């Protein structure tokens, strides 16, 4: 992942929609990554929908259970193929994913049947666990429109929830279409619904702007958002969406002017500060951004998301040692409080470590973890794993992962 990708403007809703599509196609590993990206975006943007995080976390939990069952079944296939060590890795990963005690007990019983120190034959077949055919786990029944709308409203604050529930059925269908990724339908329905209300001041304008933005219709979205903010100047979501337009169109002066004119009730909040800092990053003022985020850490105390933004600024400045140190602190803080380590942080720590010459076993194990957690970048990880093994003097393992990389590259090309 490039530095600017880390700060790119994909919304949590976009990641959720991609994840939902992966679930439908039963690509649970990719779905898990997208749900985690949605949660990461929620942590790094203004908290405009307090209950939405719980909504995504529940989807992620169900996705992880499906992925755990998939790993168990792939592990069984590896055992039958005589690849005990690889099967053990998949079973262990399934155990980390599942919260189902019955599934965990079943996996542990299967682990007990694999002999220790098992060495697979050198010519065993490479298995891509993301595309291998497996029996599909039972999926939950799809939600009705009413249930889905209720869940979306539960993600709003109390005042907004009552307003949204009071809108017409046309709005409700448009809001559902928006959140399910049918943006053209959403524009048509929300436009129709909005005609019955004072348009600038109501939340229909905000959701309609979101639909236009997802269709790439920035001009229409911008007009709606600017009118909406005149009536609702304390809407964090509106500031975020309007900044997203300015960033995409590289109108950074407009973004700074917008943020500098916000109400005092917002200007000192951390989510709003993050918008200011991200604007500096997007216009590539990396020294200013680094100073800005460093001062935030000094004056506000430790915050994982501020530290991650500062580390990204350090990377852009070529200060990989400083970036690596911050990523390490973030990982240590997550481990210390029992929180899940963000795969993005793990990936950046491993990458900056590798770039600064650290080829230790710890870094090797991080890349091995990332092969499973971030399958989209497996080819890069296989190359780095092979290189680390070679530098450690383990040429057999180096050749094995080089072969993985070659086969994956050939599959991608075909």
N, C-alpha and C positions, 0 to 999 in steps of 0.2 A: 504493500500500500504506500502510495506516495504521500508526501507531507500534506499537500492541499486536499487529497482525498479524505484525510482525517477530518477536515473541517468542511467538507462538501455539504451542500444544502439539502440532501435527501431528507424528507420528513419522516418521523416515526410511522405515519400512516402509509407512506410509500414502502417502507421496509416491511410493515405488517402485511400489506397487499402482496408483495413478492413472496413472503413466507407462506401466506395462505395458498398461493398458487403452487408452491413447492409441496405443501401438504397434500393438496389435491392430486399431484403427480407422484406422491409418495417418496419424494426426495427429502427425507427428514433431516439429514445432515445439513443440507443447504437451508432448509426452513429454520432450523435451530439458529444458524448464524444470522439470518435476517431478523428473527425475533429479538436476538441479543443486540443487534444493531439498532432496532427500534427502541429498546430499553436504554441503550447508550445515548441515543439522540434525546430521549426524554430527560436523561440526567443532565445533559449539556445545554438544554434550552429552557426558557421560562416555563414554570410549572403551570401551564394554562388549563390542563385537565387532570386534576389531582387523582381521580379514580382510574384514569386510563392506564396507568402503569400496572395496576392490579389486573386489569383486563388482559394486557399483553403477557404478564407473568403467568397467568393461568393458561394461555395458549402455549407458552413456552414449556410449561410443565407437561402438558399433554403431548407435545411434540417430542420431548425428551423421553417420555415413556415409550412412544412408538419407536424412537431411535434405539432405545435400550433393547427392545424386543428384536429389532432388526440385527443389532450386533450379536445378540445371543444366537440367532439363527445362522448368521454368517460364521460365528465361532464354531457351531456344531459342524458346519460344512468343512471348516479347516481341520477340525479334529479327525473327521473321516478321511481327509486327504493326507493325514499324517503330519500336519503342521501345528504341533502342540504349542510352541512358543507364541506363534501368531494368534492362535485361538485364545490363549491365556490373556494376551493383551486386549482382545476384543471383549472377553468376559469381564475383565477388570474395568474397562471403560463403561460397559453396560451397568456395572455395579455403581459407578460414580453418577450415572445418569438417572437411575431409577429411584423412586421413593416408595415403590410397591414391595412390601416385605415378602410376599409370596414369590414374586419374580426374583428378588435378591436371594431367597433361600434356594430356588431352583438353580440359579447361576452358580452359587457357592457349591452346590452338590456336583455340578458339572466340572467346576475347577478341581474338585478333589479327585476326579478320575484322570486328570492329565498328569503323567509322571513328571517329576522335577528333572531339570537339566536335559530336557528333550531337545535334540538337534535335528531340525528338518533337513531333508536331502537338499543338496546344492541346486538341483534343477527343478525345485518345486514351482508350480505355476503361480504367477502373480495374480492376485485377486483384488479387484477394485471394489471395495465394500460399498461404494456409493451407487454402483450400477449393477452389481451382481443380483440375479433374480432370486427373490426370497418370497416366502408366503407372507401375505400382508396382514398386519394386526387389525383388529376390529376398530373402526373409526367411530367416534361419537356421532349421533344423529345430528344433521344440520339444524341450526337454530332457525326458528320462525322469524319473520320480519319484526313482529312485535317484541320478541325476546331480544333480537339484535338491537333494535332501537332503544329498548330499556337498558341494555348493557352499555350502549354508547352514552346515554344520558347519565348513567351512574358514574361515568368518568368525568362529569362536569362538576363545578362547584354548586352549592345549593341554589343560589340565585339563578344561575344560568339553567340549571336542570328544570326548574319550574317554568321558565320562559320557553325552553325548547319543547317541553311536553304540551304547552298551550298552543303551539303553532298547528297549522292545518295538516291534514293527512298528506296533502301534496308535498309539504315541507318534509314530513317524516320520510316519505319515499325518496325524496331527493337527497336527504341526509344519509339514508341507508345506501343509496347508489354511490354517493361520494366516498363513503368509507369502504365500499366494496370495489372501488376502482373503476366504476362506470361513470367517468367524468362527463361525457357528453349528455347522458341522461340526467345527471345531477344538475348540469347547467340549465337544461330545459325545465326541469321540475322546480328548482330553486328560484329561477326567474319568475315562473308562474306564481309560486307561493309568495314571493316578495312583493308582487303587485298589490297585495291586500294590506300592506303595512307601510308606515313611514320609512322609506327604504334606508336612508343613511344611518338611522339610529338603531336598526334592529340587527340581530345576530344572523339573520338570513343573508344579509349582505356579506358578512364575514365568511360564511360557509360557501357562498357563491364565488367569492374571490378565491377561496381555496381551490374550488373546482376549476376555475379559469386558469389558475396558476399551474395546476397539474396538466392542463392541456397545452401549456406553453403560451397562453394568451395573457402575457404580462400587462399589456396596456389596459385591458378590461379589469384585470385584478387590481392594478395600481389605482385606477380611478375609484373603484369600490372601497379599497382600504383607506385611501386618503379622506374620502367622505366619512367613512365609518369612524376614523380617529378624531375627526372634528367633533363628533358627538360622544364618543367613548374614548377619551384620551388616556385612559388607564388600562387599556387592553394590551397585555403583553403579547398575546398571540398575533394581534394585528401588527405590532412593531416587528415581530420576528418575520412575518410573511413579507412585509414591505421591505425590510432589510434584505431578505432573500432575493427579491427582485433587483434591488440596487446592486447587490453583489454580483448577480449573474450578468447584469448589463454594465458592470464596472463603473457605476455612478457612485463612487465612494464619498465624494463631497456631499452628495444628497443624503447618503446614509448617516454621515456624521452630523449633518444639519438636523435630520430627523431626530436622532438620539439626543442631541444637545437641547432640543426643544421639548423634551418630555416633562411631565409633571414631577415635582419634587418627591412625591410619594413613591415614584418608581426609580428615580435616578440613582439612588444609593443602594438599591437591591442587588444582590449578587447576580441573579439571572440577567439583569439589565447590564451590569458591568461586563458580563461575558459577551453580550452583543457588541459592546464597544471594542473589546479586545479582538473578537473574531473579525470585525471590520478591518482592524489594523492588519491582521493576518492575511485576509483576502486581498488587500491592496499591496501585499508583500512588503509592508513596513515592519520587518521582522525585529529590528533592534528596538523600535518603539513598543512592539507587542511584547517582547521579552521583558522590557522594563515595566510595562503595565502589569503583566501577570506576576512578576516578581514582587512588585509593590503590593498587589492584592494579597499574596501569601504573607508578606511581612505585616500588613495591617489587619487582615481578617483572620489570620491563623491558617492552619493546614486545611486544604480542601483538595480532594482527589482530582476534581475536574479542572480546577485552576492549575494544579501541578502538571496535569496531562497537557494542557494547552501550552504551558511554559516549556515543557519538554519538547513539544512540537516546534516551537519557535527556535529553541536551541538547535534542533536538527537542521532547520532551514538555514541557520547561520553557520552550519558545519561544526558546531560544538557538540560532537557526539559523546564525549566523555561526560559532559554535564547532563546531556539528555539521558544517557544511560543511568546516571546516578539517580535522577528523578524517577525514571521508570522503575528502578529497583526499590525506591522508597514507596512508590504506589503499590507495588506487589507485596512488599513487606507489611504495609498497612492493611491491605485486604486480607492477607494470611493471618495477621494478628487478631483481627476481629471476626474471622471466620467467613468473610464475604468471598464470593466467587471472583476470581481474578479475570478482569476483562481480557478476552483474547487479543484485542487490539494492543493493549498494554504489554501483554506477554510477547506478542510478535515484535513490537518495537524494541523491547528490552533485548530480546534475542538478536535482532538485526543489528542494533547499535553495539552490542557486545561483540558480535562477529566482526563488524567493521573496525572495531578498535583492537582486534587481535585476540580476543578471549575465545579459545576453543576448548574450554573446560568441559567436563562431563555434565555440569549443571546446564550449560548452554546447549549441549547436545540433547539432553533430555527435554528441554523446552521445545526444540525443533521437532522432536519425536511426538510430543504432545500436540503440537500445532498441525502436524499431518492429519490428525483426527479432527481437531477442532476447527480447522480452516482449510477444508479440502480444495477450495478454489485455487489455493497457492501451493499445492503439494509439490508441483514440479520444482519450484524454487527451493522448498524445504529439502527435497531429496538431494538436490545438488549440494546444498550446504551441509547436510548430514554426511554425505559421501566425503566432502572435503575435510570435515572435522575428523572423521574416522581416519582418513589418510594422514593428517597431521599428527594424530595420536599414535600412528604406527600400526593401525588395524586395517591392513589392506584388504582382507577378506570381506569385512563389513563395508568397507568403502566401495568395493566392486559391486556388492549386492545392491546397495542403494543407488549406485550409478546405473545399474541395470533397471531398477524401478523407474528411475527418471527417463531412461531411454524408451522403455515400454510405454510409459504414460505419454511421452511426447509423440510416439508413433500413433497411439490411440487417438490423441487429440487431432492429429493431422488427417487421419483417415475418416 
